[in-house]
Amino acid sequence: MGLKNTGFNSKLIHSGGIKDPLGSAVTPIYQTSTFSFKSAKHGSQCFSGESDGYIYTRIGNPTILDLERTMADLENGFGGIATSSGMGAVNTVYLTYLSSGDHVVCTEAVYGPSRGVLENVYPKFGIEASFVNTSELKAVKEAIQPNTKLIFLESPANPTMQITDVVAVSELAHKNNIPVCIDNTFASPYLQKPLDLGADIVLHSMTKFINGHADIVAGMIVTKTEEDFKKLRPMMVNLGCNMDPNQAFLTRRGLKTLSIRIDKAQENCIKVADYLESHPKVAWVKFPGLKSHPQYELAKKQMSGPGAMISFGLNGGYKAGEKMMNNVQLALLAVSLGGIETLIQHPASMTHSKLTIAGKLKAGITDDLVRLSVGIEDVEDIINDLDQALKDV
Ligand SMILES: *Cc1c(COP(=O)(O)O)cnc(C)c1O
């Protein structure tokens, strides 16, 4: 397709390269479970890999391949592996690199279920995990054991907005022959390209910024090398956490506007962060675009923009958080993030309410923490909504 040297926005529109024989401008939805072979010989060649024809949708499908190629292009990787959800991608990575007796080092404040499965499911297969503050290189170094087979990062992390130095951790990992996987959901390849920074594998919950319209749950893994791609692909196929063609079509459509959506949401978010930081009822604001963020300089170095996610704390603690949730009118009171609509949630009383106090603190969640995913509405309306919601908290 000769798209290698085009810019990011052109790739968003034109990458994928699956052309419909009838000339449709958009890759069609190949809504089929199976594909017929031209002959017995062709069938055998498809299975042996001599021919790259399609066999069965769990193994591969043109609509899904279009999205996989696009994401690989955007992340500067070798290949993409689409999954039914972000957690499908996370578990495909864990199961590919970790066997009984192995150990994984994981960012402490990682997405809840990415940590939850390592605590509750993998121990029964004899797989151990250490959760550390990966923002501190020393902590990562100390956590590495002779049986460490994977370093799993999330940066910026959810919901603490902590940033990990991907270059430094990747160098350390590679000295110890350990692959690095990073969850790039919060930044997207528009703002951060972890494979260029040294990571081996990138994954996404495409449910968030990549699709961007809150109407799909989907995941993606992109590898830097063919070798890692060939390890991961059969695991996804055999686990059966493949994507559906219709899901791939909608995600590919949402992806086309990634940069303009993020530009607008980020511009709004910078204004909202300034507003919140000067509000008397707000105790603290964590946003990589604010000078007060502990890794402001690192964020500037490894990301091309601070994104559209903010965490902030309320002076009134838990009660104030709950009150504010009931007061918002424009922002949707909902989990998830990265969509065109502003979403707000209070982890202590909502997503993380079942955790013990110690568990919440381990995940970086204090009772006063509110998480905001800033959308692309008029910024005055977002700020006015927050302003009226903060009045009596
Ligand atoms: C949402 C999310 C996931 C999980 O993705 P699903 O698509 O919901 O399975 C993983 N990591 C991060 C950072 C997320 O925000």
The ligand as an ORCA input file, in Angstrom:
! r2SCAN-3c Opt
* xyz 0 1
  C     -10.968     -0.627     30.343
  C      -9.563     -0.978     30.510
  C      -9.099     -2.297     30.355
  C     -10.034     -3.452     30.085
  O     -10.643     -3.369     28.850
  P     -12.097     -3.980     28.476
  O     -12.243     -3.583     27.065
  O     -13.097     -3.371     29.408
  O     -11.997     -5.465     28.690
  C      -7.750     -2.535     30.467
  N      -6.885     -1.529     30.751
  C      -7.291     -0.257     30.923
  C      -6.287      0.789     31.230
  C      -8.636      0.062     30.815
  O      -9.022      1.330     30.992
*
